[in-house]
């Protein structure tokens, strides 16, 4: 399925697409043909070396990583993964850089006044965003190189599509679609929120499904990065969706107590420090109206996962500019939500299937999505 074109996507020619196809093929080859060999190397070589040197098998993912660290096959696998990630951003970045000025102009011209954009040049960017180019994307979510810059937003929008090989859907909106269709519609079919907040919305990929599902709702998206918010606003306007975007830290927003009926985030928690996660949960509780729902989606923790698989997942923590990936998975987020003010009986973890909507209207399952769900006590009014 090709990515759905809209006014903010960079235009791409034959050579751009050919290079992106190569990146996708390389990533697929690494995942299917090279990665399985790491398990063989561990089980038949690295584990034995560790046992000989230490008198026991590796006890956890950290010792597994240490056991594999000097193995030439593991180092080749690691190098290939890191190189393919850099190649992804460099490849997509060529077309974005070529059109950066034009994209900034388009962002100004496409505004139809459906939603709004509020930026805060004085916002203090926390270290976990300011000092880390998340998933090795050059410039992270906050870097600007020209007036009204939207370049990193375009890089993210196209880069995610190439990285996921289209499996996130034609608008990269699978996470939002999945929560709407596979959780809210199933578990809360009569729930119709009046105000919705997407925390850490980036370019609004997962935000817009809530506009479609709840057309009468007032939808807000917040993020730390000005350029991704400019892009998100322009993208929403181009797609005919009304969203109110503002540059804010989800740890402490300027919204009033009890302002939202539904608060969501999509694959954001693992990019926050443990302290920031706790603050976000506390802020979520403060912002929820009576009977409102909090749904933070991310990847599940390490409980029940064997140490080798944990170690391979944890590769991103050390090698892919995801330093908080492992620490988030070690947290008991249900317990943290209770500490942050949620009633123990009204918070828990849920696993739902993901899957894009096919042209037939059916959904194809492509994976699983972990949700931290919390409800404020009481009944919603209106």
Steps between C-alpha positions, in 0.01 A plus 500: 500500500657833397508783750200727454623822345411831659631853453771470767669183379822562303469418133714205395629384165613166365845511660361600842258209496765256378731590788215466749413159357860394552489612864183302556649191335815531710303532824285202406810294419659583835181413688429170324843371398755649740323550833409130550872420494555697821304238693708220347823683586387550858377145557798328338789735569459812714311334787762229529780756513322690776435182697865397474617841620241555775389153609134566421275604214413866440236596753332792325494705181796709609722193541372359170603824329843479664536138389422592139686832487828371352355235272574590134157389377322705764715800418420460129128479578520806721695697240253409226205613711662828591614568142157424358344748743738774394440408135125533553522858625766600247291363214172667599692810607625564147155578364400694814813718492451567131148633566536645850430860404206399282354288781516796739313708244240229449443482877407868504281481190305186587352645820120499463422619852351168607721457805766708670871510582651649816880500541705596805854616415580520871409139575785320675569175314580220748831317467349174373382686189761774469801270530377197304421464130233237563538183289805666338286741298725799421380805686258309718157661533615850583775618260432798274715631215288775340199719586178301541695177456307174458782283365530255789123455488517400134800278573307322775178461299669343197770323703251315719316377192819368341620348828171316559478400132145632485374279782390806699242578231491758225500785755731339758199505732471137604548561873218753518282288274565192711409669828180638350391178326652225717463652846257791528242358259522159669534583869329842511254508207286777652797721596484830310761745632446873466868596537800285402872555564783322318822532703822494298312512170808566279351556150149387593504161329308333782299811592278523196315167547339655810376792288340251262357282778363787708420781255329716764796486739753776557835333430834629631856383436809606692870443442834649599622570146390811310588368150303177540201698629514737202501196276221330700279808472560535126450127446169502688382805305597334172303190597197702607526430874456752782762453771630753750876456533711664770864479601495366854673254730261217588652492848331833581249653258304825522159332466249524786428217740256243362509650152508180292278194469765300313879527529719287274862456399654274238848349541614796708564364850821319401646835389454650849710463811342299785451826694331658197271198458386540859433869440304423183283250686436752777415766242270256318308442822474874564366570153237224489137593545273278708466165327770591250747253350881504480657271238878499463616255234854368473690170509453247780751444777755221524305280742483143370746562215817287488830686559629457144184645345511779756858573404419515129207733567722706729748555215318826430575626851872497431528531123202685352473823700228351722673525841171482693357202310625246755428706814136548395455127446635434849236720664175372649287763331174383653650549846642836390153609382355411840773702670415787264142512624301237309278263693654152500169350384480740205843455341669208323686373196329377184637336185309564177569398140622762259404499137430738218160531341492329162309632200236235571436655841654204680804534725818299453677418826870589485607490863411585856478831680540537875272751672510652846136587564371707788157641573411791723222417746154641448284546195560720202263790455373600158 
